[in-house]
């Protein structure tokens, strides 16, 4: 019986059939790139990236797809703006005919030197596995049934119910400035008092 989890057979990966100018399979280069970034081994990670860059234009773009993934899967809170920075560097790379290698080198160095955090990857895989096993499913709490949903409107919930429940936040920024909120709530309160909560009569 085949395993339930993990990647497909290597024959399903077209990059397992492509080799670099120095005869290294591209799927091996991808594995080296990601494992070396995880271990903060900058030099070998950059060498793996360069071997991908010099293989073909398609493999160079595959390098960037992997770097975008690594920014989330392996680095995440170690560099919260990492995905944005990788996207900008990729755009700069593409702006040069044939690609600007220095942009790719910088992206690899950025990720390899950052603190690592794999918790988003772990959480994503956990959710997919638990839902597939029938052991977890999203809950729909009562406070989700606000004026923005069919169920909430059918219950007669209006904006005042939303202010009391749906607009609640946890871990709010201590310096949040609510100077407009009280006036806005009063406007909504008057509207509901005069016109009710129904969107359409």
ROZA-359979 format. One record per residue: residue number from 1; x, y negated, z negated of N, C-alpha, C in turn. Coordinates in steps of 0.001 Angstrom, whole numbers, plus 500000, padded with zeros to 6 digits. Layout:
<atoms>
+-----+--------+--------+--------+--------+--------+--------+--------+--------+--------+
! pos !     nX !     nY !     nZ !    caX !    caY !    caZ !     cX !     cY !     cZ !
+-----+--------+--------+--------+--------+--------+--------+--------+--------+--------+
! NUM !      X !      Y !      Z !      X !      Y !      Z !      X !      Y !      Z !
...
+-----+--------+--------+--------+--------+--------+--------+--------+--------+--------+
</atoms>
This chain:
<atoms>
+-----+--------+--------+--------+--------+--------+--------+--------+--------+--------+
! pos !     nX !     nY !     nZ !    caX !    caY !    caZ !     cX !     cY !     cZ !
+-----+--------+--------+--------+--------+--------+--------+--------+--------+--------+
!   1 ! 500854 ! 501195 ! 500000 ! 500000 ! 500000 ! 500000 ! 500891 ! 498753 ! 500000 !
!   2 ! 500664 ! 497810 ! 500907 ! 501494 ! 496595 ! 500932 ! 501219 ! 495715 ! 499717 !
!   3 ! 502207 ! 494936 ! 499335 ! 502041 ! 494024 ! 498196 ! 500999 ! 492958 ! 498530 !
!   4 ! 500369 ! 492425 ! 497481 ! 499306 ! 491438 ! 497653 ! 499841 ! 490019 ! 497745 !
!   5 ! 501017 ! 489769 ! 497160 ! 501501 ! 488400 ! 497032 ! 502848 ! 488238 ! 497728 !
!   6 ! 503187 ! 486993 ! 497995 ! 504474 ! 486698 ! 498598 ! 504365 ! 486494 ! 500099 !
!   7 ! 505499 ! 486203 ! 500746 ! 505495 ! 485905 ! 502177 ! 505202 ! 487143 ! 503018 !
!   8 ! 504854 ! 486888 ! 504278 ! 504595 ! 487986 ! 505185 ! 505876 ! 488682 ! 505614 !
!   9 ! 505736 ! 489715 ! 506452 ! 506886 ! 490448 ! 506970 ! 507751 ! 489505 ! 507797 !
!  10 ! 509057 ! 489736 ! 507771 ! 509978 ! 488813 ! 508452 ! 509686 ! 488688 ! 509942 !
!  11 ! 509047 ! 489705 ! 510512 ! 508737 ! 489629 ! 511939 ! 507684 ! 488572 ! 512247 !
!  12 ! 506984 ! 488111 ! 511207 ! 505990 ! 487053 ! 511390 ! 506624 ! 485669 ! 511359 !
!  13 ! 507901 ! 485596 ! 511016 ! 508615 ! 484320 ! 510948 ! 509469 ! 484153 ! 512199 !
!  14 ! 509093 ! 483232 ! 513088 ! 509875 ! 483091 ! 514327 ! 511315 ! 482675 ! 514084 !
!  15 ! 511590 ! 482032 ! 512949 ! 512950 ! 481570 ! 512676 ! 513877 ! 482700 ! 512248 !
!  16 ! 513294 ! 483874 ! 511987 ! 514149 ! 485042 ! 511707 ! 514757 ! 485591 ! 512991 !
!  17 ! 514243 ! 485143 ! 514125 ! 514726 ! 485625 ! 515421 ! 515693 ! 484644 ! 516082 !
!  18 ! 515950 ! 483507 ! 515438 ! 516807 ! 482468 ! 516013 ! 518093 ! 482408 ! 515201 !
!  19 ! 519226 ! 482256 ! 515902 ! 520503 ! 482123 ! 515206 ! 521128 ! 480777 ! 515530 !
!  20 ! 521944 ! 480303 ! 514618 ! 522620 ! 479012 ! 514763 ! 523802 ! 479138 ! 515719 !
!  21 ! 524453 ! 478012 ! 516069 ! 525643 ! 478090 ! 516931 ! 526746 ! 478974 ! 516368 !
!  22 ! 526738 ! 479164 ! 515048 ! 527757 ! 480023 ! 514433 ! 527208 ! 481412 ! 514105 !
!  23 ! 526060 ! 481755 ! 514682 ! 525537 ! 483105 ! 514548 ! 524800 ! 483401 ! 513260 !
!  24 ! 524383 ! 482380 ! 512529 ! 523669 ! 482597 ! 511263 ! 522160 ! 482528 ! 511529 !
!  25 ! 521396 ! 483543 ! 511126 ! 519951 ! 483485 ! 511318 ! 519355 ! 482259 ! 510613 !
!  26 ! 518427 ! 481613 ! 511293 ! 517870 ! 480380 ! 510740 ! 517086 ! 480647 ! 509461 !
!  27 ! 516419 ! 481792 ! 509361 ! 515697 ! 482058 ! 508109 ! 516668 ! 482178 ! 506939 !
!  28 ! 517900 ! 482669 ! 507205 ! 518928 ! 482679 ! 506159 ! 519348 ! 481256 ! 505800 !
!  29 ! 519470 ! 480407 ! 506800 ! 519855 ! 479015 ! 506531 ! 518803 ! 478310 ! 505688 !
!  30 ! 517541 ! 478565 ! 505980 ! 516463 ! 477971 ! 505178 ! 516574 ! 478442 ! 503731 !
!  31 ! 516836 ! 479733 ! 503542 ! 516966 ! 480275 ! 502193 ! 518163 ! 479667 ! 501473 !
!  32 ! 519284 ! 479533 ! 502177 ! 520464 ! 478900 ! 501574 ! 520146 ! 477462 ! 501188 !
!  33 ! 519544 ! 476720 ! 502101 ! 519202 ! 475314 ! 501845 ! 518406 ! 475165 ! 500558 !
!  34 ! 517335 ! 475950 ! 500437 ! 516448 ! 475769 ! 499288 ! 517083 ! 476267 ! 497992 !
!  35 ! 517753 ! 477392 ! 498055 ! 518368 ! 477914 ! 496824 ! 519497 ! 477020 ! 496339 !
!  36 ! 520260 ! 476449 ! 497260 ! 521364 ! 475577 ! 496857 ! 520846 ! 474240 ! 496330 !
!  37 ! 519761 ! 473745 ! 496903 ! 519157 ! 472523 ! 496349 ! 518650 ! 472800 ! 494938 !
!  38 ! 518021 ! 473939 ! 494742 ! 517531 ! 474290 ! 493404 ! 518671 ! 474345 ! 492395 !
!  39 ! 519824 ! 474797 ! 492832 ! 520975 ! 474942 ! 491935 ! 521861 ! 473700 ! 491898 !
!  40 ! 521446 ! 472651 ! 492596 ! 522207 ! 471391 ! 492669 ! 523597 ! 471599 ! 493270 !
!  41 ! 523729 ! 472566 ! 494172 ! 524981 ! 472823 ! 494881 ! 524953 ! 472013 ! 496175 !
!  42 ! 525329 ! 470748 ! 496065 ! 525116 ! 469785 ! 497138 ! 525885 ! 470148 ! 498412 !
!  43 ! 527147 ! 470464 ! 498294 ! 527970 ! 470663 ! 499488 ! 527441 ! 471788 ! 500377 !
!  44 ! 527145 ! 472934 ! 499792 ! 526676 ! 474044 ! 500615 ! 525274 ! 473790 ! 501149 !
!  45 ! 524455 ! 473057 ! 500377 ! 523126 ! 472686 ! 500868 ! 523242 ! 471800 ! 502104 !
!  46 ! 524160 ! 470838 ! 502062 ! 524362 ! 469952 ! 503210 ! 524898 ! 470732 ! 504406 !
!  47 ! 525793 ! 471671 ! 504175 ! 526308 ! 472496 ! 505265 ! 525192 ! 473324 ! 505911 !
!  48 ! 524300 ! 473870 ! 505097 ! 523167 ! 474629 ! 505643 ! 522276 ! 473719 ! 506481 !
!  49 ! 522039 ! 472511 ! 505984 ! 521218 ! 471558 ! 506729 ! 521870 ! 471185 ! 508055 !
!  50 ! 523186 ! 470999 ! 508042 ! 523889 ! 470631 ! 509280 ! 523822 ! 471763 ! 510306 !
!  51 ! 523932 ! 472988 ! 509827 ! 523850 ! 474137 ! 510744 ! 522455 ! 474197 ! 511379 !
!  52 ! 521418 ! 473866 ! 510605 ! 520070 ! 473812 ! 511168 ! 519943 ! 472656 ! 512156 !
!  53 ! 520477 ! 471500 ! 511791 ! 520410 ! 470316 ! 512654 ! 521052 ! 470578 ! 514009 !
!  54 ! 522155 ! 471304 ! 514025 ! 522879 ! 471522 ! 515276 ! 522367 ! 472720 ! 516069 !
!  55 ! 521404 ! 473448 ! 515529 ! 520882 ! 474626 ! 516237 ! 519978 ! 474222 ! 517403 !
!  56 ! 518982 ! 473372 ! 517110 ! 518068 ! 472896 ! 518156 ! 517205 ! 471794 ! 517563 !
!  57 ! 516530 ! 471056 ! 518429 ! 515628 ! 469996 ! 517961 ! 514487 ! 470580 ! 517140 !
!  58 ! 513983 ! 471747 ! 517559 ! 512897 ! 472392 ! 516816 ! 513352 ! 472809 ! 515427 !
!  59 ! 514532 ! 473391 ! 515334 ! 515043 ! 473821 ! 514023 ! 515344 ! 472605 ! 513153 !
!  60 ! 515784 ! 471495 ! 513768 ! 516004 ! 470268 ! 513000 ! 514697 ! 469785 ! 512377 !
!  61 ! 513593 ! 469877 ! 513111 ! 512302 ! 469489 ! 512548 ! 511848 ! 470481 ! 511478 !
!  62 ! 512207 ! 471749 ! 511665 ! 511905 ! 472747 ! 510636 ! 512664 ! 472423 ! 509352 !
!  63 ! 513860 ! 471903 ! 509476 ! 514622 ! 471434 ! 508312 ! 513816 ! 470398 ! 507540 !
!  64 ! 513246 ! 469446 ! 508246 ! 512472 ! 468392 ! 507571 ! 511201 ! 468945 ! 506943 !
!  65 ! 510567 ! 469921 ! 507603 ! 509380 ! 470532 ! 506985 ! 509758 ! 471194 ! 505670 !
!  66 ! 510912 ! 471825 ! 505636 ! 511360 ! 472472 ! 504405 ! 511724 ! 471448 ! 503339 !
!  67 ! 512344 ! 470339 ! 503735 ! 512701 ! 469305 ! 502765 ! 511448 ! 468678 ! 502144 !
!  68 ! 510402 ! 468499 ! 502958 ! 509148 ! 467968 ! 502400 ! 508582 ! 468929 ! 501364 !
!  69 ! 508660 ! 470216 ! 501647 ! 508176 ! 471220 ! 500700 ! 509011 ! 471228 ! 499429 !
!  70 ! 510326 ! 471178 ! 499577 ! 511226 ! 471217 ! 498422 ! 510983 ! 470022 ! 497500 !
!  71 ! 510699 ! 468866 ! 498089 ! 510460 ! 467662 ! 497284 ! 509312 ! 467861 ! 496301 !
!  72 ! 508340 ! 468704 ! 496673 ! 507201 ! 468981 ! 495796 ! 507412 ! 470270 ! 495011 !
!  73 ! 507843 ! 471312 ! 495701 ! 507929 ! 472635 ! 495079 ! 509021 ! 472733 ! 494021 !
!  74 ! 510154 ! 472115 ! 494265 ! 511316 ! 472311 ! 493402 ! 511740 ! 471088 ! 492601 !
!  75 ! 511363 ! 469900 ! 493054 ! 511843 ! 468674 ! 492409 ! 510727 ! 467960 ! 491653 !
!  76 ! 509633 ! 467713 ! 492275 ! 508428 ! 467075 ! 491745 ! 508720 ! 465985 ! 490718 !
!  77 ! 508454 ! 466192 ! 489436 ! 508581 ! 465120 ! 488458 ! 510025 ! 464732 ! 488181 !
!  78 ! 510955 ! 465506 ! 488681 ! 512349 ! 465091 ! 488605 ! 512626 ! 463886 ! 489487 !
!  79 ! 511785 ! 463694 ! 490490 ! 511876 ! 462552 ! 491390 ! 510479 ! 462332 ! 491969 !
!  80 ! 509575 ! 461698 ! 491193 ! 508166 ! 461600 ! 491607 ! 507957 ! 460973 ! 492978 !
!  81 ! 508799 ! 460040 ! 493368 ! 508661 ! 459413 ! 494687 ! 509441 ! 460174 ! 495765 !
!  82 ! 509950 ! 461351 ! 495419 ! 510701 ! 462136 ! 496382 ! 509964 ! 462387 ! 497690 !
!  83 ! 508687 ! 462812 ! 497656 ! 507973 ! 463040 ! 498921 ! 507895 ! 461789 ! 499796 !
!  84 ! 507731 ! 460637 ! 499170 ! 507678 ! 459380 ! 499937 ! 509040 ! 459082 ! 500554 !
!  85 ! 510095 ! 459249 ! 499770 ! 511441 ! 458981 ! 500271 ! 511813 ! 459926 ! 501412 !
!  86 ! 511438 ! 461200 ! 501276 ! 511727 ! 462162 ! 502344 ! 510969 ! 461779 ! 503609 !
!  87 ! 509729 ! 461329 ! 503459 ! 508951 ! 460917 ! 504625 ! 509602 ! 459728 ! 505333 !
!  88 ! 510075 ! 458761 ! 504560 ! 510730 ! 457585 ! 505157 ! 512022 ! 457985 ! 505859 !
!  89 ! 512818 ! 458830 ! 505222 ! 514061 ! 459279 ! 505838 ! 513787 ! 460071 ! 507122 !
!  90 ! 512712 ! 460862 ! 507107 ! 512343 ! 461614 ! 508311 ! 511960 ! 460664 ! 509445 !
!  91 ! 511211 ! 459629 ! 509115 ! 510843 ! 458640 ! 510134 ! 512091 ! 457971 ! 510709 !
!  92 ! 513023 ! 457639 ! 509835 ! 514264 ! 457023 ! 510301 ! 515071 ! 458003 ! 511158 !
!  93 ! 515070 ! 459264 ! 510767 ! 515736 ! 460304 ! 511556 ! 515158 ! 460354 ! 512967 !
!  94 ! 513830 ! 460373 ! 513048 ! 513163 ! 460475 ! 514345 ! 513311 ! 459219 ! 515191 !
!  95 ! 513630 ! 458086 ! 514563 ! 513763 ! 456837 ! 515307 ! 515017 ! 456804 ! 516163 !
!  96 ! 515941 ! 457713 ! 515917 ! 517187 ! 457791 ! 516687 ! 517099 ! 458939 ! 517678 !
!  97 ! 517321 ! 458707 ! 518968 ! 517302 ! 459813 ! 519940 ! 518253 ! 460934 ! 519517 !
!  98 ! 517723 ! 462141 ! 519451 ! 518522 ! 463283 ! 519007 ! 518567 ! 463438 ! 517506 !
!  99 ! 518029 ! 462460 ! 516789 ! 518000 ! 462537 ! 515332 ! 519238 ! 461957 ! 514690 !
! 100 ! 519052 ! 461257 ! 513608 ! 520164 ! 460648 ! 512875 ! 520570 ! 461594 ! 511746 !
! 101 ! 521676 ! 462309 ! 511932 ! 522103 ! 463318 ! 510960 ! 522285 ! 462739 ! 509570 !
! 102 ! 522773 ! 461512 ! 509454 ! 523014 ! 460940 ! 508138 ! 521732 ! 460872 ! 507313 !
! 103 ! 520584 ! 460645 ! 507953 ! 519312 ! 460603 ! 507232 ! 519006 ! 461970 ! 506619 !
! 104 ! 519259 ! 463030 ! 507366 ! 519023 ! 464378 ! 506846 ! 519998 ! 464703 ! 505718 !
! 105 ! 521249 ! 464317 ! 505918 ! 522258 ! 464538 ! 504871 ! 521854 ! 463830 ! 503588 !
! 106 ! 521416 ! 462599 ! 503713 ! 521009 ! 461831 ! 502535 ! 519814 ! 462490 ! 501843 !
! 107 ! 518868 ! 462984 ! 502643 ! 517692 ! 463631 ! 502060 ! 518085 ! 464864 ! 501247 !
! 108 ! 518989 ! 465668 ! 501777 ! 519433 ! 466861 ! 501064 ! 520159 ! 466473 ! 499773 !
! 109 ! 521054 ! 465487 ! 499855 ! 521781 ! 465036 ! 498665 ! 520825 ! 464487 ! 497609 !
! 110 ! 519816 ! 463762 ! 498056 ! 518825 ! 463190 ! 497143 ! 518121 ! 464281 ! 496346 !
! 111 ! 517662 ! 465309 ! 497047 ! 516922 ! 466380 ! 496385 ! 517829 ! 467265 ! 495537 !
! 112 ! 519014 ! 467548 ! 496045 ! 519925 ! 468434 ! 495308 ! 520425 ! 467797 ! 494015 !
! 113 ! 520573 ! 466486 ! 494010 ! 521112 ! 465803 ! 492829 ! 520026 ! 465425 ! 491821 !
! 114 ! 518760 ! 465574 ! 492190 ! 517664 ! 465194 ! 491287 ! 517413 ! 466289 ! 490248 !
! 115 ! 516877 ! 465917 ! 489078 ! 516406 ! 466944 ! 488131 ! 515311 ! 467776 ! 488800 !
! 116 ! 515171 ! 469012 ! 488390 ! 514235 ! 469918 ! 489046 ! 513001 ! 470190 ! 488172 !
! 117 ! 511876 ! 470383 ! 488847 ! 510616 ! 470677 ! 488162 ! 509757 ! 471506 ! 489125 !
! 118 ! 509605 ! 472801 ! 488833 ! 508866 ! 473702 ! 489731 ! 507431 ! 473931 ! 489286 !
! 119 ! 506931 ! 473119 ! 488349 ! 505630 ! 473430 ! 487744 ! 504450 ! 473275 ! 488706 !
! 120 ! 504539 ! 472366 ! 489689 ! 503430 ! 472255 ! 490652 ! 503331 ! 473514 ! 491498 !
! 121 ! 504473 ! 474052 ! 491903 ! 504486 ! 475307 ! 492666 ! 503901 ! 476440 ! 491835 !
! 122 ! 504331 ! 476516 ! 490583 ! 503839 ! 477584 ! 489711 ! 502335 ! 477457 ! 489482 !
! 123 ! 501877 ! 476219 ! 489279 ! 500447 ! 475999 ! 489042 ! 499635 ! 476356 ! 490286 !
! 124 ! 500119 ! 475926 ! 491454 ! 499411 ! 476214 ! 492706 ! 499291 ! 477719 ! 492937 !
! 125 ! 500387 ! 478442 ! 492729 ! 500369 ! 479892 ! 492940 ! 499493 ! 480591 ! 491909 !
! 126 ! 499522 ! 480102 ! 490673 ! 498695 ! 480692 ! 489610 ! 497220 ! 480559 ! 489941 !
! 127 ! 496804 ! 479357 ! 490377 ! 495396 ! 479125 ! 490702 ! 494956 ! 480036 ! 491844 !
! 128 ! 495736 ! 480084 ! 492914 ! 495363 ! 480917 ! 494058 ! 495231 ! 482383 ! 493651 !
! 129 ! 496160 ! 482863 ! 492821 ! 496125 ! 484263 ! 492391 ! 494937 ! 484533 ! 491480 !
! 130 ! 494689 ! 483654 ! 490518 ! 493604 ! 483876 ! 489555 ! 492230 ! 483811 ! 490219 !
! 131 ! 492057 ! 482874 ! 491163 ! 490776 ! 482785 ! 491868 ! 490574 ! 484027 ! 492728 !
! 132 ! 491626 ! 484477 ! 493417 ! 491513 ! 485672 ! 494251 ! 491162 ! 486902 ! 493422 !
! 133 ! 491644 ! 486950 ! 492187 ! 491356 ! 488075 ! 491297 ! 489986 ! 487949 ! 490625 !
! 134 ! 489316 ! 486833 ! 490833 ! 488029 ! 486603 ! 490185 ! 488151 ! 486274 ! 488713 !
! 135 ! 489324 ! 485807 ! 488293 ! 489574 ! 485531 ! 486874 ! 489518 ! 484044 ! 486550 !
! 136 ! 489325 ! 483194 ! 487535 ! 489236 ! 481752 ! 487291 ! 488368 ! 481134 ! 488375 !
! 137 ! 487630 ! 480095 ! 488005 ! 486806 ! 479355 ! 488955 ! 486552 ! 477975 ! 488367 !
! 138 ! 486503 ! 476983 ! 489216 ! 486287 ! 475622 ! 488743 ! 484974 ! 475525 ! 487963 !
! 139 ! 484991 ! 474782 ! 486868 ! 483783 ! 474500 ! 486101 ! 483216 ! 473157 ! 486553 !
! 140 ! 481908 ! 473027 ! 486543 ! 481258 ! 471755 ! 486866 ! 480598 ! 471245 ! 485585 !
! 141 ! 481291 ! 470403 ! 484821 ! 480738 ! 469916 ! 483556 ! 479586 ! 468940 ! 483793 !
! 142 ! 478771 ! 468750 ! 482782 ! 477605 ! 467866 ! 482908 ! 478003 ! 466454 ! 483311 !
! 143 ! 479142 ! 465977 ! 482802 ! 479503 ! 464597 ! 483100 ! 479894 ! 464376 ! 484560 !
! 144 ! 480070 ! 465480 ! 485303 ! 480337 ! 465329 ! 486737 ! 479079 ! 464987 ! 487517 !
! 145 ! 477913 ! 465276 ! 486932 ! 476650 ! 465002 ! 487602 ! 476269 ! 463536 ! 487403 !
! 146 ! 476945 ! 462686 ! 488148 ! 476710 ! 461251 ! 488021 ! 475964 ! 460733 ! 489246 !
! 147 ! 475838 ! 459430 ! 489338 ! 475095 ! 458782 ! 490417 ! 475701 ! 459071 ! 491787 !
! 148 ! 476933 ! 459537 ! 491827 ! 477595 ! 459821 ! 493103 ! 477268 ! 461210 ! 493647 !
! 149 ! 476487 ! 462001 ! 492897 ! 476159 ! 463356 ! 493340 ! 474656 ! 463522 ! 493496 !
! 150 ! 474276 ! 464480 ! 494298 ! 472853 ! 464799 ! 494469 ! 472228 ! 465194 ! 493134 !
! 151 ! 472924 ! 466094 ! 492399 ! 472384 ! 466557 ! 491119 ! 472195 ! 465391 ! 490156 !
! 152 ! 473165 ! 464471 ! 490122 ! 473056 ! 463330 ! 489230 ! 471892 ! 462426 ! 489581 !
! 153 ! 471702 ! 462149 ! 490857 ! 470589 ! 461300 ! 491270 ! 469255 ! 461963 ! 490982 !
! 154 ! 469185 ! 463300 ! 491196 ! 467937 ! 464008 ! 490895 ! 467639 ! 464012 ! 489402 !
! 155 ! 468674 ! 463866 ! 488570 ! 468480 ! 463764 ! 487125 ! 468161 ! 462341 ! 486690 !
! 156 ! 468184 ! 461409 ! 487638 ! 467888 ! 460020 ! 487314 ! 469074 ! 459254 ! 486771 !
! 157 ! 470284 ! 459776 ! 486970 ! 471472 ! 459094 ! 486468 ! 471822 ! 457911 ! 487368 !
! 158 ! 472075 ! 456785 ! 486736 ! 472463 ! 455591 ! 487464 ! 473857 ! 455148 ! 487059 !
! 159 ! 474181 ! 453910 ! 487373 ! 475520 ! 453408 ! 487081 ! 475793 ! 453269 ! 485584 !
! 160 ! 474774 ! 453034 ! 484799 ! 475020 ! 452929 ! 483360 ! 475454 ! 454280 ! 482782 !
! 161 ! 474819 ! 455363 ! 483265 ! 475253 ! 456685 ! 482837 ! 476687 ! 456938 ! 483303 !
! 162 ! 477010 ! 456434 ! 484494 ! 478367 ! 456597 ! 485015 ! 479368 ! 455836 ! 484153 !
! 163 ! 479039 ! 454603 ! 483767 ! 479949 ! 453842 ! 482897 ! 480160 ! 454564 ! 481566 !
! 164 ! 479094 ! 455172 ! 481030 ! 479190 ! 455845 ! 479735 ! 479938 ! 457171 ! 479812 !
! 165 ! 479899 ! 457831 ! 480983 ! 480466 ! 459171 ! 481099 ! 481495 ! 459301 ! 482222 !
! 166 ! 481045 ! 459060 ! 483443 ! 481897 ! 459306 ! 484596 ! 483123 ! 458423 ! 484680 !
! 167 ! 483034 ! 457223 ! 484119 ! 484159 ! 456287 ! 484220 ! 485179 ! 456462 ! 483099 !
! 168 ! 484927 ! 457390 ! 482208 ! 485869 ! 457607 ! 481104 ! 487203 ! 458117 ! 481628 !
! 169 ! 488275 ! 457579 ! 481080 ! 489617 ! 458064 ! 481425 ! 490354 ! 458429 ! 480143 !
! 170 ! 491267 ! 459358 ! 480287 ! 492141 ! 459740 ! 479183 ! 493562 ! 459330 ! 479563 !
! 171 ! 494373 ! 459055 ! 478571 ! 495755 ! 458617 ! 478821 ! 495783 ! 457321 ! 479626 !
! 172 ! 494898 ! 456414 ! 479275 ! 494846 ! 455140 ! 479991 ! 496090 ! 454299 ! 479690 !
! 173 ! 496522 ! 453568 ! 480679 ! 497645 ! 452656 ! 480505 ! 497313 ! 451662 ! 479391 !
! 174 ! 498150 ! 451559 ! 478370 ! 497839 ! 450665 ! 477243 ! 497624 ! 449212 ! 477666 !
! 175 ! 498267 ! 448790 ! 478718 ! 498158 ! 447388 ! 479140 ! 497038 ! 447148 ! 480142 !
! 176 ! 496155 ! 448145 ! 480354 ! 495071 ! 447983 ! 481325 ! 494235 ! 446751 ! 480984 !
! 177 ! 493986 ! 445922 ! 481973 ! 493249 ! 444667 ! 481791 ! 491815 ! 444862 ! 482278 !
! 178 ! 490856 ! 444861 ! 481344 ! 489453 ! 445106 ! 481672 ! 488631 ! 443810 ! 481681 !
! 179 ! 489242 ! 442727 ! 482061 ! 488544 ! 441444 ! 481989 ! 487272 ! 441408 ! 482844 !
! 180 ! 487214 ! 442217 ! 483891 ! 486043 ! 442190 ! 484778 ! 485000 ! 443238 ! 484398 !
! 181 ! 485379 ! 444202 ! 483577 ! 484500 ! 445340 ! 483340 ! 483213 ! 444961 ! 482620 !
! 182 ! 483314 ! 444217 ! 481526 ! 482113 ! 443915 ! 480750 ! 481085 ! 443148 ! 481566 !
! 183 ! 481534 ! 442195 ! 482381 ! 480595 ! 441450 ! 483222 ! 479969 ! 442374 ! 484264 !
! 184 ! 480778 ! 443254 ! 484833 ! 480263 ! 444189 ! 485829 ! 479239 ! 445129 ! 485207 !
! 185 ! 479509 ! 445624 ! 484005 ! 478550 ! 446493 ! 483319 ! 477240 ! 445761 ! 483081 !
! 186 ! 477328 ! 444508 ! 482689 ! 476109 ! 443736 ! 482447 ! 475312 ! 443541 ! 483735 !
! 187 ! 475994 ! 443315 ! 484847 ! 475305 ! 443206 ! 486142 ! 474575 ! 444500 ! 486451 !
! 188 ! 475218 ! 445618 ! 486248 ! 474598 ! 446914 ! 486520 ! 473463 ! 447197 ! 485540 !
! 189 ! 473616 ! 446774 ! 484290 ! 472573 ! 446993 ! 483292 ! 471292 ! 446244 ! 483678 !
! 190 ! 471461 ! 444987 ! 484112 ! 470301 ! 444191 ! 484523 ! 469623 ! 444807 ! 485746 !
! 191 ! 470451 ! 445294 ! 486674 ! 469904 ! 445900 ! 487892 ! 469061 ! 447119 ! 487561 !
! 192 ! 469549 ! 447977 ! 486658 ! 468788 ! 449173 ! 486305 ! 467550 ! 448827 ! 485506 !
! 193 ! 467631 ! 447805 ! 484649 ! 466473 ! 447398 ! 483863 ! 465360 ! 446870 ! 484774 !
! 194 ! 465758 ! 446183 ! 485829 ! 464770 ! 445576 ! 486726 ! 464317 ! 446516 ! 487833 !
! 195 ! 465228 ! 447397 ! 488288 ! 464929 ! 448177 ! 489491 ! 465018 ! 449695 ! 489309 !
! 196 ! 465407 ! 450158 ! 488134 ! 465543 ! 451584 ! 487902 ! 466843 ! 452134 ! 488457 !
! 197 ! 466941 ! 453460 ! 488501 ! 468187 ! 454097 ! 488929 ! 468111 ! 454720 ! 490313 !
! 198 ! 466906 ! 454792 ! 490890 ! 466756 ! 455455 ! 492192 ! 467393 ! 454636 ! 493293 !
! 199 ! 468097 ! 455336 ! 494207 ! 468695 ! 454661 ! 495358 ! 467627 ! 454294 ! 496370 !
! 200 ! 466653 ! 455217 ! 496572 ! 465576 ! 454983 ! 497527 ! 464249 ! 455294 ! 496866 !
! 201 ! 463281 ! 454501 ! 497135 ! 461913 ! 454754 ! 496608 ! 461070 ! 455429 ! 497690 !
+-----+--------+--------+--------+--------+--------+--------+--------+--------+--------+
</atoms>
